[in-house]
Amino acid sequence: MAGRAPLFNPSAEALTALYAALLARYGRQPWWPAETPFEVVVGAVLTQNAAWTNVEKAIARLRSRDLLSLDAVLAAEHDALADAIRPSGYFNVKARRLRSVCAFLDDAGGMQRFARRDLATQRSGLLAVHGIGPETADDILLYALDRPVFVIDVYTRRLLQRYRLARGDEPYEVLRAGFEAALAADVDLYQQFHALIVVHAKAACRKTPLCPTCVLAPACPGGR
């Protein structure tokens, strides 16, 4: 809307209090569920517009067909790869995106060499890959490479809007920068905070909120 600057400047106190309330309610989260950093990369691509239960099915199919490695993905025929990830939906599109990010990582010398690059180079490189947007790139950076970047998703926007910390329609980079400016660059904190927001959004802060069951309701301006 004209005249409304897309600002997001939360205080450290507000975000810390929000995190503490979520942690007290749900406890530490086993997040991101993956056996290897490469599996995180795969999951980050497959979870685009997909429920995580379906992503798990697709990853299990990749594993059972010996396709859960960078070299195997690059060597696979498109149809074979697409069929393996079919449960995640949009499988032809995602097969191309998965091959693109694998080709990028291969050109970078593999996961281990790519992990040694500085954060700015890693992020700009991932964002240049076809089909890799900010959320997917930051999923990879935070959960596969343990880099201190805060992931912004639809659940985060919803909670921030209802909690009156943001409008909710700010650009991705504005919200990410706001979190990172207010909070210390702590990988574990960022991983747990993001995971707790997702868990809370599914349990209470849904599209139609379940405010009577919400631990945040007493302090939430948007509570009903």
WOUR-V979794 format. One record per pair of residues at least 6 apart in sequence whose C-alpha atoms are under 8 Angstrom apart, sorted by the first residue. I is the first residue (numbers start at 1). J is the second residue. If there is no record, write none. Layout:
i | j
I | J
I | J
//
This chain:
i | j
6 | 170
6 | 171
6 | 174
7 | 166
7 | 170
7 | 174
8 | 165
8 | 166
8 | 170
8 | 174
8 | 175
8 | 178
9 | 178
9 | 182
10 | 165
10 | 178
10 | 179
10 | 182
11 | 182
12 | 182
12 | 183
15 | 182
15 | 183
18 | 216
19 | 193
19 | 196
21 | 215
21 | 216
22 | 196
22 | 197
22 | 200
22 | 215
22 | 216
23 | 196
25 | 215
26 | 196
26 | 199
28 | 192
28 | 196
29 | 192
29 | 195
29 | 196
31 | 191
31 | 192
31 | 195
32 | 40
32 | 143
33 | 40
34 | 40
36 | 144
37 | 111
37 | 143
37 | 144
37 | 145
38 | 69
38 | 70
38 | 111
38 | 144
39 | 59
39 | 68
39 | 69
40 | 140
40 | 143
40 | 144
41 | 139
41 | 140
41 | 144
42 | 59
42 | 98
43 | 55
43 | 59
44 | 136
44 | 139
44 | 140
45 | 94
45 | 97
45 | 98
45 | 132
45 | 136
46 | 55
46 | 85
46 | 88
46 | 94
47 | 55
47 | 88
48 | 136
49 | 89
50 | 88
50 | 89
51 | 88
54 | 87
54 | 88
55 | 85
55 | 87
55 | 88
57 | 87
57 | 88
58 | 84
58 | 85
58 | 86
58 | 87
58 | 88
59 | 68
59 | 85
61 | 84
61 | 85
62 | 68
62 | 81
62 | 84
62 | 85
65 | 84
66 | 72
67 | 73
67 | 76
67 | 81
70 | 102
70 | 106
70 | 110
73 | 81
73 | 98
73 | 99
73 | 102
74 | 99
74 | 102
74 | 103
78 | 92
78 | 95
78 | 96
79 | 92
81 | 95
82 | 91
82 | 92
82 | 94
82 | 95
83 | 91
85 | 91
85 | 95
97 | 130
97 | 131
97 | 132
100 | 129
100 | 130
101 | 126
101 | 129
101 | 130
101 | 132
104 | 126
104 | 129
105 | 111
105 | 114
108 | 114
114 | 122
115 | 122
115 | 145
119 | 147
122 | 141
123 | 137
123 | 138
123 | 141
126 | 132
126 | 137
127 | 133
127 | 134
127 | 137
134 | 172
135 | 151
135 | 152
135 | 153
138 | 149
138 | 150
138 | 151
139 | 151
141 | 147
141 | 148
141 | 149
142 | 148
142 | 149
142 | 150
142 | 151
142 | 187
142 | 190
142 | 191
143 | 191
146 | 187
147 | 187
148 | 185
148 | 186
148 | 187
148 | 190
149 | 176
149 | 180
149 | 185
149 | 187
149 | 190
150 | 176
150 | 179
150 | 180
150 | 190
150 | 191
150 | 194
151 | 176
151 | 190
151 | 194
152 | 172
152 | 175
152 | 176
152 | 194
155 | 197
155 | 198
155 | 201
156 | 194
156 | 197
156 | 198
157 | 166
157 | 168
157 | 169
158 | 168
158 | 205
159 | 197
159 | 201
159 | 205
160 | 166
160 | 167
160 | 168
161 | 167
161 | 168
161 | 222
162 | 220
162 | 221
162 | 222
162 | 223
163 | 220
163 | 221
163 | 222
164 | 220
164 | 221
164 | 222
204 | 210
204 | 211
204 | 213
204 | 214
205 | 211
205 | 214
211 | 217
211 | 223
211 | 224
212 | 224
217 | 223
217 | 224
//
